[in-house]
Amino acid sequence: MTPPINKLLIGASVAISTMAVSAPAFAGSLTVTDVSGTHLTYESDGTTTYLGSDWQSALDGSGNIELSGSTSTSDAANINSATTLSGYFGDVTDSITFSSLTVNDWLYSGPIDGYNSFGQKWFTEAWNSTESGWQSYLKNQANNQSLSLTQAYNTFNFFQGYKRFSDPNVESVFQNSDGDISFDLAGHLNHESGLAMSEVVKVSYNGTTQYFYDFGQPTASGVYSADDGVSHTGNYNFVIEGASPTASVPEPAMMFGVTIVGGAIASLKRRIRQS
């Protein structure tokens, strides 16, 4: 997982829609079959998380898998090619896929919930959320309390700020006996920037694809990253209910001052975790 912008954009008040799910043949944790693309695997000893290689151990414990994550650059997410985490519950036919986001997801997903794109929906929700801290953060960074949503959004896109929210850290995926699927996205319990937002993950299950994210204070995970002492300390919890879902994403576009926002986005760069 990564700090600044990466784990910021997503809201507590955002309505997380649910996905159509058929009754499972077996209730239990996810059996991982493959992780394709660039990623980081964080195993855990119950107190700290550290770079490892065992996908199953990471998800069965309190570790996580960062999709599209990399320690070589702060621009971790590859927005041109998604990294996917695939697995199944009990029966190989009951499969699910988690994915990092690409530029197509953010800008060219088409109309969604009255917005032109997922990115527009997500940004607007983050901006209007009273819990994300997003609007205050961007205005302070730009030193402009009159900064508009449109200005902010357009500048955000210009600098490809969505990269920072495209590499979700997936943790503990589990299918309950009632058919619901629960999973967490690891993040920061108290981010130094004051932002309280999860990253975004795309989930495909039972023929339906949906985006999940949240804004607000996460729950304490009970672990922390051995490399920086602050990553993975908070979890954002999600549930895919055994019912028909609706995707959720943030709002309208805007425009910062290219120079001003450049600094804002740059400051949101995440720390590069070292093992």
Secondary structure, DSSP 4 states (H G I P E B T S, - for coil): --STGGGTS--SSS-------PPPSS-EE-EEEEEESSEEEEEE-SSEEEE-S-HHHHHHTT-EEEET--SS-S----TTS--EEEEESSSTTSEEEEE---HHHHHSS--BTTBSSHHHHHHHHHHH-TTT-HHHHHHHHHT-TT--HHHHHHHHHHTTGGGGGS--EEEEEEE-TTS-EEEEEEE-SS-TTS--B---EEEEETTEEEEE--BS--EE-S-EETTTSSTT-EEEEEEE-SS-----------B--HHHHHHHHHHTPPPPP--
